[in-house]
Amino acid sequence: MEIEAVLVALDVGSSKVVVLVGEVSNDGALDIIGKGTLSTNGVKKGLVNNIDQTVSSIRQAVEQAERLSGLRLEAAFVGIGGDHLESLNSRGTVAVSGAHREVTREDIERATEVARAVTIPSNREVLHVLPRDFTVDGQEGVKDPEGMSAIRLEVTTHIVHGSATAVQNLTKCVRKAGVRPDELVVSSLASGEAVLSETEKELGVAVADIGAGTTDVAVYGDGTPFHTSVVPLGGVNVTNDIAIGLRTNLTAAEHLKMRFGSVDSKAASRDDVDIEIIDNGVARPARKSDVTEIIEARMHELFEKIGEELGANASGHRLPAGLVLTGGGSLLAGTAELGREVLQMPVRVASPEGVGGLTDHLLTPSYSTAIGLLLWAARVVTTADAERYEPPPVGQGWNRVRDVVSRFFP
C-alpha cells in the first residue's frame, strides 16, 4: 500500500492544543501516525489572549507529535473558532466561455469568484467560499456542472468570514511556533467532517461542538453547509457556575463536574460529597444533586441558544436528522436527552470516525475537531487535480512547502 500524502492537523482550543499527523494511502485510508496534546491557558472563547502561552503550547504539542511520527512538521491545517465568526450565502453568475459552450473548471472558478465579491467590512477576512450547488441554464440543483453544455452558469456559495484581528493573531501564533498554516478551517465544519454521515447532510442536520469556551454550530442541507455560527457558551461556563454556586475554586468545580456531572437533576443522588471551600482549603459537604441542578440549568440555556440559532437561520430548511452533539461538553450524562426535551428534535452524541492508526483515546467527542481537520485536509489534497502533499523520502526529513490548496478553498 503506497502512501499518497502526509497531513497535519492543529486544533488550538480554549482548553487544549491538539496536533495530529496522518497518512493518506492510495486507497483513501487515513491513518494517524503521530499526536501531541497539551493544556493551554492562552486562548479564551476561541480567541488568542496570550501570544507567548499559545505559542509555547503549540510548539510543545508539535514536538510531541514529531517524536511519535519521526517527522519534522512544517505545515498544518489549523482549526479556528470564536464568536467572531459569521456566515452568509451568495450567488454568482457568469457566461460559459469554454469551447463548444461546455462548462470548464475555469468557468466554475470564475462563478465562485463572482459569488465571493460580497460586501463585508474591511476588518473582516473571508475564510471559506464553499460551492453549494449550481444552476445551468435554469436547471437547478446541479452538484458538478463540469462538462455540461450551457450558456449561463450560476453558483450558490456558503461564505464564512471572521475578525481579521483574530485570524492574524492565530496565524501569528502558529508561525511563531515554527508551523506554516496551509489553511484555516472553521472548527464546526471540521467537526462535521468527522461526525456526520453523507445521508444526514443530504437530509438536513445541525452539528454542535460543545467546547470549553464556545459551542461551534454548523447547519447542513442538500449535502453542504448553509449556516455557520458560534454560541459563546461552553464547558467553562458550567465549571464557573459550579464554583460560584457552591463557593469553591475552579479546580474543585471542574473535578465535581467531571466526576458527578449529569444534566438530569431528577435522577441525581442526594448523597453528600465533600467540596473544598474557596481560599481556606477546608472541606464541607454538599449534595450531588446540587451539582447536577447547576449543570442542568446552564446546559438548558445552551440548548435554548442553539435553538434560537436554528430557528433564526434554518428557516425553510427542515432538519430531519436533527442535531448531532460532539466536543468535550457533550460527554455529560443525559446531554442528548436534555437536548431532545428542549429542542423537540432528534439529538445524539457522536464520536469521530473515518480514521485508523494510533487512535487510542482519540475516538471520543473531545477530538472531533482535530480528526475532522485531518479528514478535511485529506479531502482537499485527494481532490486537487495538480500537486499533492507528498510523503517524505525514506531517511529524509519532511519538506512539503506547497500552497496549492489556496486556489481551491480561498
Secondary structure by P-SEA (a helix, b strand, c coil): ccccbbbbbbbbcccbbbbbbbbbcccbbbbbccbbbbbbccccccccccaaaaaaaaaaaaaaaaaaacccccccbbbbbccccccccbbbbbccccccccccaaaaaaaaaaaacccccccccccccccccccccccccccccccccccbbbbbbbbbbccaaaaaaaaaaaaaacccccccccaaaaaaaccccaaaaaacbbbbbccccbbbbbbbccccccbbbbccccaaaaaaaaaaaacccaaaaaaaaaacccccccccccbbbbbbcccccbbbbbbaaaaaaaaaaaaaaaaaaaaaaaaaccccccccccbbbbcccccccaaaaaaaaaaccccbbbbbccccccccccccccaaaaaaaaaaaaaaaaaccccccccccccccccccccccccccc
